[in-house]
Every structure is written in structure tokens, then in C-alpha cells.
Amino acid sequence: MHEEITRVNNLAKRGKMQANFHVLRETSMSALLIENFFIKSAAKLSDPNWRQTVAEASAERIVVEKV
């Protein structure tokens, strides 16, 4: 997932990180928390094509991982 999202969002790689996030820890189902941009690259959010590309890549990768 990390490699695909990093590739499509065209941002610098900051590596995979782990933390004890409530949203991940307190669920009984599989969960994934994705951070697709940082404040310094927030201008990308105004580009609907960028948002669509990141959304599609995220969904595609989840489907691939699930299979």
C-alpha cells in the first residue's frame, strides 16, 4: 500500500510509521490509516485530478491486498 500511494501522490517518501492510534486499535475489523499529504503540499488538494488519482490508487490497492 505504501509504495503505491507514494508513487501516485507524487510526494516525498517519509517511510511507514506505526503508532497506537485509537481508530486502528479500537476496531474489530481490518483497518488502515493513510496519510496522503502534508500541510506543505496542501495545494494539491485543490486539484480534482490529484484527489481522484489518489482515491483510485488507494481503493485499487485495498482490493489487491484483500484478494
C-alpha positions in Angstrom: 0.0 0.0 0.0 2.7 2.4 1.0 4.6 2.1 -2.3 1.5 2.6 -4.4 0.3 5.6 -2.6 3.7 7.2 -2.5 4.0 6.6 -6.3 0.6 8.1 -7.2 0.6 11.1 -4.9 4.0 12.3 -6.1 5.2 13.3 -2.6 8.5 12.6 -0.8 8.7 9.2 0.9 8.7 9.5 4.6 8.5 5.8 5.4 6.0 3.6 7.0 5.2 4.5 10.6 3.4 2.7 13.4 1.6 4.2 16.3 -1.1 3.2 18.8 -3.9 5.1 17.1 -7.4 4.8 18.6 -9.1 4.5 15.2 -6.9 1.4 14.5 -6.7 -0.1 17.9 -10.4 0.1 18.9 -11.9 -1.6 15.9 -12.9 -5.3 15.4 -12.3 -5.2 11.7 -9.3 -4.7 9.5 -8.3 -1.1 9.4 -5.8 1.1 7.6 -5.0 4.7 8.2 -3.5 6.6 5.2 -1.9 10.0 5.2 -1.8 11.2 1.6 -0.4 14.7 2.0 1.2 17.1 4.4 0.4 20.8 5.1 3.3 22.0 2.8 1.7 20.1 -0.1 -1.9 21.1 0.7 -2.2 23.0 -2.6 -2.5 19.6 -4.3 -5.9 19.3 -2.6 -7.3 21.9 -5.0 -6.6 19.6 -7.9 -9.5 17.3 -8.5 -7.4 15.1 -10.8 -4.9 14.5 -8.0 -7.6 13.7 -5.5 -9.2 11.3 -7.9 -5.9 9.6 -8.7 -5.0 9.1 -5.0 -8.6 7.8 -4.2 -8.5 5.3 -7.1 -5.0 4.1 -6.2 -6.0 3.7 -2.5 -9.1 1.7 -3.5 -7.3 -0.4 -6.0 -4.5 -1.3 -3.6 -7.0 -2.2 -0.9 -8.8 -4.6 -3.3 -5.5 -6.1 -4.4 -4.3 -6.6 -0.7 -7.7 -8.1 0.2 -7.5 -10.8 -2.5 
